[in-house]
Amino acid sequence: MSKLVAGMAGLMIAMGMPVAAGAAVLGPDAAACTGNAPAILVHVEGLKSRSGMLRVQSYGGNPKHYFDKGSYLRRIDVPVPASGPVDVCVKLPANGAYAVSVRHDVDGSGKTGMEDGGGMSGNPRLSLLDVLFKRKPDPQKVQIEVAGMTRVSIVMNYVKGGSFGPVAMAAR
């Protein structure tokens, strides 16, 4: 993973982009977050481990279909960096209303397991039953307005016992 981070930092320097020590924007759309083109810079917080893969998906169109299987506009899969901030850029077709989901595949198996985590734009609270029955949150709670490059912070949630929430909450 350190080779990927170093490679991205080198690319950013070559493109004249500022790079903070140890920081890199991840994913194939990284360059889209350098200007004012429509893009979402997703800052992922609260990872329970630094292993596996992250999947970031953007959704647009009819808000009633946000998070429907296969309805994403763009999907980015990146390895979880060993350290440092986790920022993934997702380019978009135009300014407007969107939603974002993040999935942390802890073991990198490509299959959803009970150890895996997830989060959405707006950071809506979901119960364990919502997760198990795949209930979607209210579109108004996850929708974000994109005008140029827009930053979004997503707090990851994990199952712990009978709860689903951020690592600190799930540990209670």
ABEGO torsion letter per residue (X at the ends): XAAAAAAAAAAAAAAGBBBBBGBBBBEAAAAAAABABBBBBBBBBGBABBBEBBBBBBBBEBAAABGBBGABABBBBBBBBABEBBBBBBBBABBEBBBBBBBBBAAGAGBBBAABBBBBBGGBBBBAAAAAAGBBBBAAAABBBBBEBBBBBBBBBBBBEABBBBAAAAAX
